[in-house]
């Protein structure tokens, strides 16, 4: 029991000053519980509203992709420059230093390899495992138009139910179905379905024509996938165009770890995503940093 001697009556109630109650900075996220918001605020920078996610979960179905043969040597040096790491639990436990304070997005779906039908995924990580690993979000692949479309959607909804119960957001990753054209019409369909069924934010591909219609009709934040390796300036232009058209960040992998100067590249991406640098300005920075490496 605290000593109550000498305690005076409180008088500073500031009756005429309303309590501040600003809305949460991410669109569509204001009604979430505190824990969900806190985790999202560790993924997305509250100052810029955006995120630079470093994706290196490719091995869960591709094996040791070029640039990911040795995660400890190729990825760990990049960790200080990422806002978020997107990876599998196996790599997290075996390779990533636990001293790291970066937010974690855990790959939670899986099953088939590149030798099989990729859309035949299931939930591959228990919610208690996500809690144990202190993750900020769980990622699940959704195959709109794929052979196992319904199953992948139900994977997502089950994960959303569990994530909401435990305060962990779910990232829906839109994988292009074999019969679908990779255009704005498809991505409007895929991202809206994921959002309507509860995904807290969505990873999708950037398209040159009409991407702003994808972000405008999706009620939750969108981050773009980096996709295949591009020349550095082209990758920076893609990131810049996506941000200008409403994306809240990038989830890049190959365009960073397969770059000839990965550390310089991820810093250049940060300049575009968080500082509003032009692609040309960021590329100039990249070239100077690459020369020093």
N, C-alpha and C positions, 0 to 999 in steps of 0.2 A: 504494500500500500504506500503510495507516495505521501510524503510529508505535506500536510495541508496547512501548516502554520504559515502565516504571512501571505496567504493567497488573497488577492483582492478581486473584487467583482469585475468581470469583463464588461467593457463599455464600448469597444471599437467594433460595432456590428455593421457599420457602413450601410445603413438602411437605404440610403438613396443611390447606392451603386449596384446596379443589376449584375448578377453573376454572368461572366462571359460563358457562352455556350456555342462557340463557332462550330460549324459543320465540319466533318472529317474531310480531309483534302482530296481523297480519291472518289471519283464519281461512282455512284451506286452503292457506296459502302457505309453511309452514315448510320444506318439502323443496326449494324452488326454489334455484337457484344465487344466489351473492352479488349478481351484477349485476341479476338480476330483482328481488330483494328491495330493493336500493338504489333502483331506479327506482320501485318501488311505494311506498317510504317517502318519495319526493319528491312523489308524487301524494296519498297519504294522510298526514295529520298524525299522527305517532306518539303524540303526547300524547292526542288525542281518538280516534284511530283512524278519523277521518272525513275527507271532502274536500268542498270547494266548487269544483266544476268550472264554468268559464264556457264555455258552448257557443256558438260563432258560426260553425259550419261549414255553416249552412243554404244558403248560396249555391251549394254544389256541385251541387245539383239544383233549387233554387228561384230562383236569381238573387238580385238585391238586395232581400232581405226588408226589410220595414219595420223601421227601427232599425239596419239593416246597410248602408244606402246608402253611408255613409262610415265604414269601420271605424276609420280613423285618428282620426276626431273622436269617434265614439260608443263605441268599445271600448277604445282605448288608455288613457283615463283610469281605466278599471275594473281594469286589470291588477294594480295593487298590492294589491287586495283579494281576488283569486282565488288558490286554491292551484294550480290547473291551468288551462291554456288548451286548449280542444278546437277545432281549426281545420284548414284545408287548407294544403298546402304553398305554394300560390300566395299566400295571405294572409300566411303566416308570413314568406316571403321579402320580400314587397313592402311590408308595413306594420308588422310587429311589431318594435320596437327590439331589436337583438341584445344590448343591454346587460341586457335582462330576464333575471332568474334564475328565472322561473317554469317549472315543468315543463310539457312539451308532450305532448298526446295528439293524434296526427296522424290525420286522416281518410284511411284507406288503401283504402277501397272506393268505387266509383262507376261511372258509365256512363250510365244513362238520366236524363232530366230529368223534370219534372212533366208533360211532354207525352206521356210513354211509360209503359210498365209498370215501376214502380219496382223490383220485385224482380229485374229482369234485370241485376244488378250483377256486376262482376268486381273483381279486385284491381287497383287503379289506381296503386299506388305500389310501387316496387321496394324491397326490404329495404335495399339500399345507400343509397338516398335517406334512409331513416329514420335510418340510422347517421350519414350526413353532417349531418343536421339535429339530431342529438343529442336525439332524442325519448325520452320516458319510456314511451310506450305507443303502440300502433297500434289504431285503431278500425275495425271492420268491421260492416256491417249484416247481420243474419241475419233472414230472412223465413220464420219457421215458419208453415206454412199458406198461404204465398204461391205464386204460379204457378211461380216459380223457386226453390222452397225448397231443393232438393238442391244447386243451384249455389251458393246463398248459404252453405250449411253447409260445402261444400267450400272456398269462399273462406276461411272462418274457419279450417278445419283446416290449410290450406296456410300461412296466416299464422302460426298457432300454431307449426307446425314451424319456420318461419323465425325467428320471434321467440324461440323457445327456443334455437335455435342461436346467436343473436346477443345473447341476454340482454335482449330487449325484450318486455314484457308485451303481451298482446292484450286489448282491450276489445271484447266482443261486444255489439252494440246490437240489442235485440229490436224489430223492426218488426212491427206487427200485420198479419197476413194478412187479406185482404179477407173471407174466409169465417169468420174466427174472432171470437168474442165477447171483448171486452176485460174479462176477469174473472180472478179468482185461479187458476181451473183452467187457463186458457190460459197465464198467465204462469208457473205452476209447470212446465208442459210446456216452454215456450220457454227459460226460464232453466236448467232442469235439463239439457236437451239441449246447450246451449252449454257448461255446466260439464263435463258428461260427456265432451265432445269436446275439452276442453283450454283453454277461455277462462280467462284469469287473473282477470278480474272482468267484471261484466255490468251494462249499463245497461238498465233496464226502466221501465215505468210503475207508478205507485202506484195501488192500488185500495182503496176504503174497506172493502170486505168481504173479509177473509181475507188481507190482505197479509202478515201474520206467517207464514202457511203458505208463502208464496213464499220469504221469506228463510230460514226454518228448514230447508227441504228443498233449498236451494241451497248447495253446499259451498264456494263462493267468494264474495267480497264483492259486494254489489249496491249500485249507486247509482241514484237515480231520475231520470227525465227530467222536466224542468219542464213540458213540453207546451205547450198553448195559453196565451195570456195570461189570468191570473186577477187579480181584485182583490188588492192586496198582502197583506192579512190572510189571505185564503184560500190564497195561495201559501205563506205562512209556516206556516199550519196544516198544509198538505200536507207540507211539509218536516219539521215537528216530528213528525207522526204516522208518517211513514216511518222516521225515526230511532228513534222509540220502538218500532217494530215490526221492527227489525233491519237497516235499511239502513245503509250506511256512508258516506252522503253524498248529494249532489245534483249533477246536471249540468244547470244551468239556463241558459237562453238568453233566450227571449222574456219570461219573468217578471222578468228583470233589465233587459235593454237596451230593452224596450218600456215599462218603468215610467216614470212622470212624473219620477221622481228615481232614476235607475239607481245612482248611487254610494251613496246612502242605502240602497237596496234590497239591494245585494250585501252591505253591511255588516250589515244586519239578518239576512240569511240566515246569515251567519257566526255571529252570536250564537246562532241556533237550533242550527246544526250542530256548532259547536265548544264553545260555552259552556253549552249546555243551557237557554238562555232560553226562556220560554214564548212562543207566538206573539204574545200580547198585549203582553208586555214588548218583544219585538223590533219590533212594529208601532209602539209608542210611540216607540222609538228612531228608527224610520224617519221618523215624522212630524216629530220635532224636527230631524233632519238635513235633511229635505226643506225645511223652513222656512228653514234657513240658506243653502241653495243659491241 
